Amino acid sequence: MKPNILKAIRRNKVLLLIFLFVLSAFFVIRYFLWYRSTSTTEIVYIAAKTHSEILPIYDSLVPPVSYTEIPDLTELDTKQRKQKFIEILLPSILLFKEEVAAHEKRLEDIQLVLRHENQLKIEDSLFLARMMETLKADDLDVLKEKIKAHPPSIVLAQAIIESGWGTSRFFREANNIFGMWSFSENEDRIPASMSRAGKKVFVRKYPDIYSAIQDYYFTLGRAPAYRSFRKARLKEEDPMVLVSFLQQYSELRLAYVEKLRGIMRQNNLQQYDSYRLDWDYFNKVRSPKATKLTEGEIKDTTEANEEISSE
């Protein structure tokens, strides 16, 4: 082989490496901008290996945490199990509501910019494209309808039914509260004990409770079966009325709706609709137990997101 040809090959290899480096840098920057544009909520992640590591909720102020691991709630008596289940789920539900509120404000700002025919910032464009794709929306007004969050009492009531107050295997092994199925082998998942049409069924495995809550809201936000529910929650605030639009969630239809209402009444779940996140929680709690938990079990948002992204 002639020396000139060898030089050309070497030169092309260098150019190829440069091209690949630039391409990789582009996607890294793009992901960074998208993440910055879509994530506004600071979450503290806790791996709760024991029941005492589940942070208590004493009043209407809730710690901004999401649990990556859950201890077995079947070991507790009924009253304790119910209390711990609420303490596990409610923070993530409120965190998602906070995120949605920030997204709604941002969409309003984007709509205002577009009305004046101004060019969007790159992070706003990426945010809008990502949310459109996630919620299967074809315009901004539809996206605003699909992204809206409904009251925590409804989420808790459905979670109670689907997970049996946190005793289901899916909840314990996969942070899967609502029995969400997995249809792709590329997803993190675990096998179910059932099969459909001779094929094995899998359910999704989530890295933490917040991710499961987010997926639940997004599922109700994009699935055609819940269109009437989405329309209703734009105008109706009463959870007892709203649940009547969730008949399609279960084959039980009206019986499922009545079951939701019964659970909400019996457990006074509507009280949690007025609860709020306590962003100053970890500054206020200074007991030796809390200090030990903070140092040993809690990961900050950046660290946790890096781990989740690398999985």
Secondary structure by P-SEA (a helix, b strand, c coil): ccaaaaaaaaaaaaaaaaaaaaaaaaaaaaaaaaaaacccbbbbbbbccccccccccccccccccccccccccccccaaaaaaaaaaacaaaaaaaaaaaaaaaaaaaaaaaaaaacccccaaaaaaaaaaaaaaccccaaaaaaaaccccaaaaaaaaaaaccccccccccccccccccccccccccccccccccccbbbbbbbbccaaaaaaaaaaaaaccccaaaaaaaaaccccccccccccccccccaaaaaaaaaaaaaaaccccccccccccccccccccaaaaaaaacccccaaaaaaaaaac
